Amino acid sequence: MCTFALVMENRIKDVIKEQGYTMKGFAEKLGIARESLFSIIKNPSSPTLEKLSKALNVPVWQFFASPDEVQVTHCPHCGKEIHIKVV
């Protein structure tokens, strides 16, 4: 198994828990079986990541890094947020 996929899987599960859901409860919110949710988490597509982020009300980047690992600054030209991962 690819290490990157394993890290991403663990972070998605963490975000689900951080938002106060059990895997069963979040699957019910999405209207899918718990087993389907596990399958989605193991190999999510870009559109799936977007759907999960909307359902959890978090930005997609939180599936790859915890908020503690990211510093937020703003572009001096347009004012948009820039997320920088601290390693």
DRENTORKOL-3810 file (N, C-alpha, C; in nm, 4 decimals):
REM DRENTORKOL-3810
@n.u->0.0847; n.v->-0.1189; n.w->0.0000; ca.u->0.0000; ca.v->0.0000; ca.w->0.0000; c.u->0.0882; c.v->0.1237; c.w->0.0000
@n.u->0.0503; n.v->0.2220; n.w->-0.0737; ca.u->0.1225; ca.v->0.3481; ca.w->-0.0819; c.u->0.1162; c.v->0.4215; c.w->0.0526
@n.u->0.2303; n.v->0.4691; n.w->0.1011; ca.u->0.2359; ca.v->0.5402; ca.w->0.2290; c.u->0.1486; c.v->0.6649; c.w->0.2259
@n.u->0.1502; n.v->0.7385; n.w->0.1150; ca.u->0.0706; ca.v->0.8598; ca.w->0.1033; c.u->-0.0779; c.v->0.8300; c.w->0.1232
@n.u->-0.1265; n.v->0.7235; n.w->0.0624; ca.u->-0.2672; ca.v->0.6872; ca.w->0.0768; c.u->-0.2994; c.v->0.6532; c.w->0.2214
@n.u->-0.2084; n.v->0.5862; n.w->0.2896; ca.u->-0.2305; ca.v->0.5496; ca.w->0.4289; c.u->-0.2388; c.v->0.6740; c.w->0.5165
@n.u->-0.1487; n.v->0.7712; n.w->0.4959; ca.u->-0.1514; ca.v->0.8959; ca.w->0.5724; c.u->-0.2815; c.v->0.9698; c.w->0.5459
@n.u->-0.3236; n.v->0.9782; n.w->0.4197; ca.u->-0.4456; ca.v->1.0491; ca.w->0.3862; c.u->-0.5660; c.v->0.9802; c.w->0.4504
@n.u->-0.5701; n.v->0.8484; n.w->0.4458; ca.u->-0.6815; ca.v->0.7755; ca.w->0.5056; c.u->-0.6914; c.v->0.8081; c.w->0.6542
@n.u->-0.5806; n.v->0.8039; n.w->0.7236; ca.u->-0.5818; ca.v->0.8319; ca.w->0.8663; c.u->-0.6264; c.v->0.9735; c.w->0.8955
@n.u->-0.5891; n.v->1.0699; n.w->0.8165; ca.u->-0.6270; ca.v->1.2094; ca.w->0.8401; c.u->-0.7760; c.v->1.2307; c.w->0.8130
@n.u->-0.8321; n.v->1.1674; n.w->0.7134; ca.u->-0.9754; ca.v->1.1820; ca.w->0.6868; c.u->-1.0550; c.v->1.1278; c.w->0.8048
@n.u->-1.0140; n.v->1.0123; n.w->0.8550; ca.u->-1.0818; ca.v->0.9557; ca.w->0.9722; c.u->-1.0686; c.v->1.0496; c.w->1.0914
@n.u->-0.9505; n.v->1.1090; n.w->1.1078; ca.u->-0.9296; ca.v->1.2040; ca.w->1.2177; c.u->-1.0240; c.v->1.3228; c.w->1.2067
@n.u->-1.0387; n.v->1.3763; n.w->1.0869; ca.u->-1.1264; ca.v->1.4923; ca.w->1.0672; c.u->-1.2713; c.v->1.4550; c.w->1.0983
@n.u->-1.3120; n.v->1.3378; n.w->1.0565; ca.u->-1.4484; ca.v->1.2918; ca.w->1.0865; c.u->-1.4694; c.v->1.2888; c.w->1.2377
@n.u->-1.3731; n.v->1.2329; n.w->1.3103; ca.u->-1.3825; ca.v->1.2273; ca.w->1.4566; c.u->-1.3760; c.v->1.3662; c.w->1.5188
@n.u->-1.2870; n.v->1.4534; n.w->1.4667; ca.u->-1.2741; ca.v->1.5899; ca.w->1.5185; c.u->-1.4052; c.v->1.6676; c.w->1.5050
@n.u->-1.4818; n.v->1.6346; n.w->1.4031; ca.u->-1.6090; ca.v->1.7033; ca.w->1.3808; c.u->-1.7230; c.v->1.6408; c.w->1.4610
@n.u->-1.6897; n.v->1.5407; n.w->1.5440; ca.u->-1.7873; ca.v->1.4826; ca.w->1.6348; c.u->-1.8692; c.v->1.3674; c.w->1.5804
@n.u->-1.8266; n.v->1.3112; n.w->1.4705; ca.u->-1.8993; ca.v->1.1990; ca.w->1.4107; c.u->-1.8304; c.v->1.0669; c.w->1.4399
@n.u->-1.9090; n.v->0.9626; n.w->1.4470; ca.u->-1.8558; ca.v->0.8274; ca.w->1.4371; c.u->-1.8556; c.v->0.7943; c.w->1.2888
@n.u->-1.7862; n.v->0.6896; n.w->1.2507; ca.u->-1.7867; ca.v->0.6508; ca.w->1.1099; c.u->-1.9289; c.v->0.6128; c.w->1.0671
@n.u->-1.9997; n.v->0.5423; n.w->1.1548; ca.u->-2.1379; ca.v->0.5031; ca.w->1.1241; c.u->-2.2267; c.v->0.6264; c.w->1.1112
@n.u->-2.2126; n.v->0.7216; n.w->1.2040; ca.u->-2.2951; ca.v->0.8419; ca.w->1.2008; c.u->-2.2684; c.v->0.9272; c.w->1.0786
@n.u->-2.1401; n.v->0.9387; n.w->1.0390; ca.u->-2.1071; ca.v->1.0185; ca.w->0.9212; c.u->-2.1570; c.v->0.9498; c.w->0.7946
@n.u->-2.1469; n.v->0.8171; n.w->0.7894; ca.u->-2.1991; ca.v->0.7433; ca.w->0.6736; c.u->-2.3497; c.v->0.7657; c.w->0.6616
@n.u->-2.4197; n.v->0.7635; n.w->0.7740; ca.u->-2.5636; ca.v->0.7889; ca.w->0.7722; c.u->-2.5936; c.v->0.9301; c.w->0.7231
@n.u->-2.5129; n.v->1.0286; n.w->0.7652; ca.u->-2.5313; ca.v->1.1665; ca.w->0.7184; c.u->-2.5186; c.v->1.1741; c.w->0.5667
@n.u->-2.4240; n.v->1.0954; n.w->0.5123; ca.u->-2.4033; ca.v->1.0942; ca.w->0.3680; c.u->-2.5047; c.v->1.0075; c.w->0.2942
@n.u->-2.5775; n.v->0.9244; n.w->0.3688; ca.u->-2.6756; ca.v->0.8358; ca.w->0.3069; c.u->-2.6132; c.v->0.7138; c.w->0.2414
@n.u->-2.5006; n.v->0.6700; n.w->0.2963; ca.u->-2.4332; ca.v->0.5521; ca.w->0.2413; c.u->-2.4053; c.v->0.4528; c.w->0.3537
@n.u->-2.3696; n.v->0.3307; n.w->0.3166; ca.u->-2.3333; ca.v->0.2283; ca.w->0.4154; c.u->-2.1955; c.v->0.2595; c.w->0.4723
@n.u->-2.1719; n.v->0.2184; n.w->0.5953; ca.u->-2.0435; ca.v->0.2407; ca.w->0.6614; c.u->-1.9296; c.v->0.1775; c.w->0.5801
@n.u->-1.9536; n.v->0.0621; n.w->0.5249; ca.u->-1.8528; ca.v->-0.0050; ca.w->0.4434; c.u->-1.8180; c.v->0.0781; c.w->0.3200
@n.u->-1.9180; n.v->0.1436; n.w->0.2628; ca.u->-1.8935; ca.v->0.2298; ca.w->0.1471; c.u->-1.8066; c.v->0.3487; c.w->0.1863
@n.u->-1.8302; n.v->0.4026; n.w->0.3051; ca.u->-1.7492; ca.v->0.5143; ca.w->0.3529; c.u->-1.6035; c.v->0.4712; c.w->0.3672
@n.u->-1.5788; n.v->0.3531; n.w->0.4243; ca.u->-1.4422; ca.v->0.3037; ca.w->0.4375; c.u->-1.3767; c.v->0.2897; c.w->0.3007
@n.u->-1.4515; n.v->0.2418; n.w->0.2033; ca.u->-1.3987; ca.v->0.2267; ca.w->0.0682; c.u->-1.3646; c.v->0.3626; c.w->0.0071
@n.u->-1.4517; n.v->0.4603; n.w->0.0276; ca.u->-1.4289; ca.v->0.5953; ca.w->-0.0244; c.u->-1.3040; c.v->0.6558; c.w->0.0391
@n.u->-1.2876; n.v->0.6372; n.w->0.1691; ca.u->-1.1735; ca.v->0.6938; ca.w->0.2405; c.u->-1.0415; c.v->0.6328; c.w->0.1924
@n.u->-1.0432; n.v->0.5068; n.w->0.1571; ca.u->-0.9200; ca.v->0.4410; ca.w->0.1121; c.u->-0.8709; c.v->0.4934; c.w->-0.0217
@n.u->-0.9610; n.v->0.5353; n.w->-0.1079; ca.u->-0.9215; ca.v->0.5793; ca.w->-0.2415; c.u->-1.0115; c.v->0.6928; c.w->-0.2899
@n.u->-1.0031; n.v->0.8106; n.w->-0.2266; ca.u->-1.0936; ca.v->0.9196; ca.w->-0.2646; c.u->-1.0487; c.v->0.9910; c.w->-0.3922
@n.u->-1.1460; n.v->1.0293; n.w->-0.4719; ca.u->-1.1177; ca.v->1.1103; ca.w->-0.5906; c.u->-1.1261; c.v->1.2573; c.w->-0.5499
@n.u->-1.0842; n.v->1.3438; n.w->-0.6375; ca.u->-1.0913; ca.v->1.4874; ca.w->-0.6090; c.u->-1.2353; c.v->1.5326; c.w->-0.5827
@n.u->-1.3335; n.v->1.4911; n.w->-0.6655; ca.u->-1.4720; ca.v->1.5299; ca.w->-0.6363; c.u->-1.5213; c.v->1.4742; c.w->-0.5020
@n.u->-1.4753; n.v->1.3546; n.w->-0.4659; ca.u->-1.5141; ca.v->1.2954; ca.w->-0.3378; c.u->-1.4571; c.v->1.3765; c.w->-0.2225
@n.u->-1.3314; n.v->1.4198; n.w->-0.2351; ca.u->-1.2710; ca.v->1.5035; ca.w->-0.1309; c.u->-1.3508; c.v->1.6321; c.w->-0.1121
@n.u->-1.3952; n.v->1.6898; n.w->-0.2217; ca.u->-1.4765; ca.v->1.8116; ca.w->-0.2145; c.u->-1.6078; c.v->1.7847; c.w->-0.1408
@n.u->-1.6732; n.v->1.6738; n.w->-0.1730; ca.u->-1.7996; ca.v->1.6389; ca.w->-0.1075; c.u->-1.7800; c.v->1.6150; c.w->0.0419
@n.u->-1.6736; n.v->1.5419; n.w->0.0772; ca.u->-1.6456; ca.v->1.5168; ca.w->0.2182; c.u->-1.6163; c.v->1.6465; c.w->0.2928
@n.u->-1.5400; n.v->1.7355; n.w->0.2295; ca.u->-1.5061; ca.v->1.8617; ca.w->0.2958; c.u->-1.6299; c.v->1.9477; c.w->0.3181
@n.u->-1.7218; n.v->1.9470; n.w->0.2231; ca.u->-1.8463; ca.v->2.0226; ca.w->0.2404; c.u->-1.9329; c.v->1.9621; c.w->0.3504
@n.u->-1.9417; n.v->1.8301; n.w->0.3533; ca.u->-2.0233; ca.v->1.7633; ca.w->0.4548; c.u->-1.9667; c.v->1.7845; c.w->0.5948
@n.u->-1.8336; n.v->1.7962; n.w->0.6047; ca.u->-1.7690; ca.v->1.8153; ca.w->0.7341; c.u->-1.7439; c.v->1.9625; c.w->0.7665
@n.u->-1.7680; n.v->2.0489; n.w->0.6682; ca.u->-1.7484; ca.v->2.1927; ca.w->0.6836; c.u->-1.6030; c.v->2.2265; c.w->0.7186
@n.u->-1.5111; n.v->2.1634; n.w->0.6452; ca.u->-1.3687; ca.v->2.1909; ca.w->0.6607; c.u->-1.3073; c.v->2.2059; c.w->0.5217
@n.u->-1.1952; n.v->2.2787; n.w->0.5101; ca.u->-1.1278; ca.v->2.2861; ca.w->0.3801; c.u->-1.0605; c.v->2.1530; c.w->0.3467
@n.u->-1.0456; n.v->2.1253; n.w->0.2189; ca.u->-0.9872; ca.v->1.9988; ca.w->0.1736; c.u->-0.8467; c.v->1.9794; c.w->0.2303
@n.u->-0.7700; n.v->2.0849; n.w->0.2464; ca.u->-0.6316; ca.v->2.0678; ca.w->0.2931; c.u->-0.6246; c.v->2.0007; c.w->0.4298
@n.u->-0.7311; n.v->2.0090; n.w->0.5099; ca.u->-0.7272; ca.v->1.9451; ca.w->0.6415; c.u->-0.7265; c.v->1.7924; c.w->0.6328
@n.u->-0.7555; n.v->1.7369; n.w->0.5172; ca.u->-0.7443; ca.v->1.5928; ca.w->0.4991; c.u->-0.5978; c.v->1.5505; c.w->0.4848
@n.u->-0.5098; n.v->1.6464; n.w->0.4592; ca.u->-0.3690; ca.v->1.6176; ca.w->0.4360; c.u->-0.2771; c.v->1.6695; c.w->0.5461
@n.u->-0.3240; n.v->1.7663; n.w->0.6241; ca.u->-0.2444; ca.v->1.8237; ca.w->0.7328; c.u->-0.3386; c.v->1.8754; c.w->0.8400
@n.u->-0.2998; n.v->1.8589; n.w->0.9648; ca.u->-0.3831; ca.v->1.9095; ca.w->1.0732; c.u->-0.3676; c.v->2.0611; c.w->1.0822
@n.u->-0.4642; n.v->2.1310; n.w->1.1394; ca.u->-0.4533; ca.v->2.2764; ca.w->1.1542; c.u->-0.3279; c.v->2.3179; c.w->1.2310
@n.u->-0.2793; n.v->2.2341; n.w->1.3222; ca.u->-0.1577; ca.v->2.2651; ca.w->1.3977; c.u->-0.0328; c.v->2.2636; c.w->1.3102
@n.u->-0.0393; n.v->2.1910; n.w->1.1982; ca.u->0.0756; ca.v->2.1798; ca.w->1.1088; c.u->0.0780; c.v->2.2891; c.w->1.0021
@n.u->-0.0216; n.v->2.3742; n.w->0.9995; ca.u->-0.0341; ca.v->2.4721; ca.w->0.8923; c.u->-0.0400; c.v->2.6128; c.w->0.9494
@n.u->0.0406; n.v->2.6999; n.w->0.8909; ca.u->0.0337; ca.v->2.8406; ca.w->0.9258; c.u->-0.0452; c.v->2.9110; c.w->0.8168
@n.u->-0.1293; n.v->3.0059; n.w->0.8571; ca.u->-0.2098; ca.v->3.0794; ca.w->0.7601; c.u->-0.1580; c.v->3.2219; c.w->0.7539
@n.u->-0.1320; n.v->3.2667; n.w->0.6330; ca.u->-0.0947; ca.v->3.4056; ca.w->0.6094; c.u->-0.1792; c.v->3.4553; c.w->0.4932
@n.u->-0.1691; n.v->3.5795; n.w->0.4596; ca.u->-0.2502; ca.v->3.6359; ca.w->0.3524; c.u->-0.1625; c.v->3.6942; c.w->0.2422
@n.u->-0.2093; n.v->3.6816; n.w->0.1210; ca.u->-0.1400; ca.v->3.7382; ca.w->0.0060; c.u->-0.1416; c.v->3.8905; c.w->0.0190
@n.u->-0.0263; n.v->3.9544; n.w->0.0062; ca.u->-0.0232; ca.v->4.1006; ca.w->0.0187; c.u->-0.0904; c.v->4.1728; c.w->-0.0976
@n.u->-0.1148; n.v->4.1017; n.w->-0.2066; ca.u->-0.1745; ca.v->4.1647; ca.w->-0.3240; c.u->-0.3259; c.v->4.1498; c.w->-0.3299
@n.u->-0.3743; n.v->4.0269; n.w->-0.3075; ca.u->-0.5191; ca.v->4.0034; ca.w->-0.3214; c.u->-0.5876; c.v->3.9792; c.w->-0.1875
@n.u->-0.5115; n.v->3.9502; n.w->-0.0817; ca.u->-0.5701; ca.v->3.9281; ca.w->0.0500; c.u->-0.6189; c.v->3.7860; c.w->0.0756
@n.u->-0.6067; n.v->3.6967; n.w->-0.0232; ca.u->-0.6522; ca.v->3.5585; ca.w->-0.0032; c.u->-0.5612; c.v->3.4868; c.w->0.0944
@n.u->-0.6196; n.v->3.3879; n.w->0.1658; ca.u->-0.5427; ca.v->3.3093; ca.w->0.2607; c.u->-0.4434; c.v->3.2193; c.w->0.1877
@n.u->-0.3254; n.v->3.2065; n.w->0.2469; ca.u->-0.2239; ca.v->3.1147; ca.w->0.1965; c.u->-0.1923; c.v->3.0202; c.w->0.3131
@n.u->-0.2054; n.v->2.8903; n.w->0.2901; ca.u->-0.1807; ca.v->2.7897; ca.w->0.3934; c.u->-0.0422; c.v->2.7293; c.w->0.3693
@n.u->0.0442; n.v->2.7389; n.w->0.4683; ca.u->0.1796; ca.v->2.6890; ca.w->0.4582; c.u->0.1991; c.v->2.5772; c.w->0.5594
@n.u->0.2340; n.v->2.4594; n.w->0.5108; ca.u->0.2556; ca.v->2.3448; ca.w->0.6000; c.u->0.3919; c.v->2.3592; c.w->0.6671
@n.u->0.3919; n.v->2.3487; n.w->0.7993; ca.u->0.5141; ca.v->2.3568; ca.w->0.8775; c.u->0.5642; c.v->2.2161; c.w->0.9026
@n.u->0.6895; n.v->2.1888; n.w->0.8636; ca.u->0.7455; ca.v->2.0548; ca.w->0.8840; c.u->0.8555; c.v->2.0562; c.w->0.9857
END
